[in-house]
């Protein structure tokens, strides 16, 4: 089968229509150049060039093959360049896990910044809760995640990208919907909608610890995994809830979001990745996050 060297030699002769000029262009002498053309014609079992002592012309088959040869060589060169860029982390693909809450504010900012700074790196998104992200990172199913956790698991690295206060979400006609800023004691005895201790463990633990610090026994009436589900239940008048500040962008009707008096619990969002991840594009994303979002 013919190789790229034979094609490059043929392209030089086909474009120059002169063996001497083509040989100089290829930085070789005429005899080895002629042998490359002869070997190519032998492989193809057809004549590509019509030669006389005074001229060189392309046969009809040669004209057609010249066009294809130029295309094949261009594809091979582009493939080599792209492979080098991927190996250097300048191009490629990153599989990014994200929680629903991270998509309200931070994720759009990250995607906007990466689209201009990491133009040749494609980010493939998969929504999953934090626990699923840890499993996916360990299984190499994703390269990085936007993750909330109470402690960093062994074998992982992270950057804190968001730190936000928790807000109190109440129905618009609730007694805490207006007036002075609510205090922790105002929540005692109220029906509370909170996060699932399994799929929303981070927020569940954060809120439960907040009440424990105030020596309040919360009256939980529902446990759900997603912030928008909690807001839907608050809107329906089933209770009140503590939610991260970024959830204000959801703009649920019939709900008032209020800051808490004193120091409310604070939620963090991290970019997390495994120390063993060998995706050469990942360091470029980590560097972008460090430069643009690290707190």
C-alpha positions in Angstrom: 0.0 0.0 0.0 1.3 3.5 -0.7 2.5 5.8 2.1 2.4 9.5 2.8 6.0 10.0 1.6 5.0 8.7 -1.8 2.0 11.0 -1.8 4.0 14.0 -0.9 6.5 13.3 -3.7 3.7 12.8 -6.2 2.1 16.1 -5.1 5.4 18.0 -5.6 5.8 16.6 -9.1 2.1 17.0 -10.0 2.2 20.7 -8.9 5.6 21.5 -10.4 5.3 19.3 -13.5 9.1 19.2 -13.4 11.2 16.5 -11.6 14.1 18.9 -10.9 12.0 21.5 -9.2 10.0 18.9 -7.4 13.2 17.3 -6.1 14.5 20.6 -4.8 11.2 21.2 -3.1 11.4 17.9 -1.4 15.1 18.4 -0.5 16.1 15.2 -2.4 17.8 14.3 -5.7 15.8 13.2 -8.8 16.6 9.5 -8.8 15.0 8.7 -5.4 12.1 11.0 -6.2 11.5 9.1 -9.5 11.6 5.8 -7.6 8.9 7.0 -5.2 6.6 7.9 -8.1 7.3 4.5 -9.8 6.6 2.7 -6.6 3.3 4.6 -6.2 2.2 3.8 -9.8 3.1 0.2 -9.2 1.0 0.0 -6.1 -2.0 1.7 -7.8 -1.5 -0.3 -11.1 -2.0 2.8 -13.2 0.0 5.6 -14.8 -0.2 9.0 -13.0 2.3 11.0 -15.1 3.0 11.2 -18.8 6.8 11.8 -19.2 8.8 12.8 -22.2 12.4 14.2 -22.4 11.0 17.7 -22.5 7.7 17.7 -20.4 5.8 16.1 -17.6 2.0 15.9 -17.6 -0.6 14.5 -15.4 -2.8 11.8 -16.9 -6.5 12.0 -16.3 -6.2 9.5 -13.5 -3.2 11.5 -12.2 -5.3 14.7 -12.1 -8.0 13.0 -10.0 -5.5 11.3 -7.8 -3.6 14.6 -7.2 -6.7 16.1 -5.7 -7.3 13.2 -3.4 -3.6 13.0 -2.4 -3.6 16.7 -1.4 -6.7 16.0 0.7 -5.3 12.9 2.4 -2.0 14.6 3.3 -3.9 17.6 4.7 -6.0 15.3 6.8 -3.0 13.4 8.1 -1.2 16.6 9.0 -4.2 18.1 10.7 -4.7 14.8 12.7 -1.0 15.0 13.9 -1.4 18.7 14.9 -4.6 17.9 16.8 -3.1 14.9 18.5 -0.1 17.1 19.7 -2.5 19.8 20.9 -4.5 17.2 22.9 -1.3 15.7 24.4 -0.3 19.2 25.5 -3.8 19.9 26.9 -4.6 22.6 24.4 -7.6 20.7 22.9 -9.7 17.7 23.9 -12.7 16.9 26.0 -13.5 17.2 29.7 -16.4 15.3 31.3 -17.8 17.4 34.1 -20.3 16.3 36.7 -22.5 19.0 38.3 -25.2 19.3 40.9 -28.4 21.0 40.0 -27.7 23.9 42.4 -24.4 24.7 40.7 -26.2 25.3 37.5 -28.2 28.3 38.8 -25.3 30.7 38.8 -21.7 29.3 38.9 -21.9 26.7 36.0 -23.1 29.3 33.4 -20.2 31.6 34.4 -17.7 28.7 34.1 -19.0 27.7 30.7 -19.0 31.2 29.4 -15.4 31.7 30.5 -14.2 28.4 29.2 -15.9 29.0 25.8 -13.6 32.0 25.3 -10.5 30.8 27.1 -10.6 27.1 26.3 -12.0 27.3 22.8 -10.8 23.9 21.6 -11.7 22.0 24.8 -15.2 20.5 24.8 -17.0 20.2 28.1 -19.5 17.3 28.4 -22.0 17.8 31.2 -23.6 15.2 33.4 -26.0 16.2 36.2 -25.5 14.1 39.3 -25.7 14.6 43.1 -22.4 14.8 45.1 -22.4 11.2 46.2 -22.7 10.0 42.5 -19.9 12.3 41.5 -17.5 10.7 43.9 -18.4 7.3 42.6 -18.0 8.5 39.0 -14.7 10.2 39.6 -13.3 7.0 41.2 -14.6 5.0 38.2 -13.1 7.5 35.7 -16.6 8.1 34.3 -16.1 11.9 34.7 -12.9 14.0 34.9 -14.1 16.6 37.4 -17.1 17.6 39.3 -18.9 20.6 40.8 -19.4 19.1 44.2 -20.5 20.0 47.7 -19.0 17.9 50.5 -18.4 18.0 54.2 -14.8 16.6 53.8 -12.5 15.9 50.9 -12.2 12.1 50.2 -8.8 10.6 50.0 -7.2 10.8 46.5 -9.0 13.9 45.5 -8.0 17.6 45.0 -10.4 20.6 45.0 -10.8 24.3 44.6 -13.5 26.2 46.5 -15.3 28.3 43.9 -18.4 29.5 45.7 -19.2 30.4 49.3 -22.8 31.5 49.9 -25.1 32.1 52.8 -28.2 30.1 53.3 -31.5 32.0 53.0 -34.9 31.4 54.6 -37.6 30.5 52.1 -41.2 31.1 53.4 -44.6 31.4 51.7 -45.4 35.0 50.9 -48.1 35.2 53.6 -46.1 33.5 56.3 -45.5 35.5 59.6 -41.7 35.5 58.8 -42.2 36.9 55.3 -41.7 40.5 56.5 -40.7 42.6 59.5 -37.4 42.1 61.4 -34.8 39.6 60.2 -35.7 36.1 61.3 -33.5 34.5 64.0 -32.8 30.9 64.5 -35.3 30.7 67.4 -38.1 31.9 65.1 -37.8 28.5 63.3 -38.5 26.4 66.3 -41.7 24.4 65.9 -42.1 25.4 62.2 -42.7 22.7 59.6 -39.4 22.4 57.8 -38.7 21.1 54.3 -35.1 19.9 54.1 -32.8 17.9 52.0 -32.6 14.1 51.7 -30.0 12.7 54.1 -28.9 10.3 51.4 -28.9 12.3 48.1 -28.6 15.8 49.7 -26.4 14.8 52.6 -24.2 18.0 52.4 -27.1 20.4 52.9 -28.9 18.0 55.2 -25.9 17.9 57.5 -25.3 21.7 57.2 -28.8 22.6 58.2 -29.1 20.0 61.0 -25.8 21.2 62.5 -27.1 24.8 62.4 -30.2 23.8 64.5 -28.0 21.7 66.8 -25.8 24.7 67.5 -28.9 26.6 68.5 -30.2 23.7 70.7 -33.3 23.5 68.5 -35.0 20.3 67.5 -36.2 20.9 64.0 -39.6 19.6 62.9 -38.9 18.1 59.5 -42.0 17.3 57.4 -40.4 16.5 54.0 -37.0 15.3 52.8 -36.2 15.9 49.1 -33.0 15.9 47.0 -33.3 19.0 44.8 -33.6 22.7 45.6 -36.3 23.4 43.1 -38.4 20.6 44.6 -38.0 22.2 48.1 -39.1 25.6 46.7 -42.1 24.0 45.0 -43.2 22.6 48.4 -42.7 25.9 50.1 -44.7 27.6 47.4 -47.5 25.1 48.1 -47.5 26.2 51.8 -46.2 22.9 53.1 -43.5 24.5 55.2 -40.4 26.7 55.2 -36.9 25.9 54.2 -33.2 26.9 54.3 -31.7 27.1 50.8 -28.5 28.4 49.3 -28.5 32.0 48.2 -28.0 31.2 44.5 -31.5 29.6 44.5 -32.9 33.2 44.4 -32.4 33.0 40.6 -35.1 30.4 40.3 -37.7 33.1 41.1 -40.5 30.9 42.4 -43.9 32.7 42.7 -45.5 32.9 46.1 -42.2 32.6 48.0 -40.2 35.2 50.0 -36.5 34.7 50.5 -35.1 36.3 53.6 -31.6 36.8 55.1 -31.2 35.5 58.6 -30.1 37.6 61.5 -26.6 36.8 62.9 -24.4 34.3 61.1 -26.4 31.8 59.0 -24.9 28.5 57.8 -22.6 29.0 54.8 -22.6 26.5 51.8 -19.5 25.9 49.7 -19.2 24.6 46.1 -15.9 23.0 45.0 -14.4 21.9 41.7 -13.2 18.4 42.5 -11.0 16.0 40.6 -9.0 12.8 41.2 -5.3 13.0 41.7 -5.0 10.0 39.3 -6.9 11.7 36.4 -4.7 11.6 33.3 -6.8 13.7 31.0 -4.3 16.2 29.6 -7.1 18.8 29.1 -8.0 18.9 32.8 -5.0 21.1 34.0 -6.2 23.8 31.6 -9.6 23.8 33.3 -8.1 23.8 36.7 -5.8 26.7 35.8 -8.8 28.7 34.4 -10.7 28.1 37.7 -7.8 29.1 39.8 -7.3 32.3 37.9 -10.9 33.3 37.6 -12.9 31.8 40.5 -10.8 30.6 43.4 -11.9 32.2 46.7 
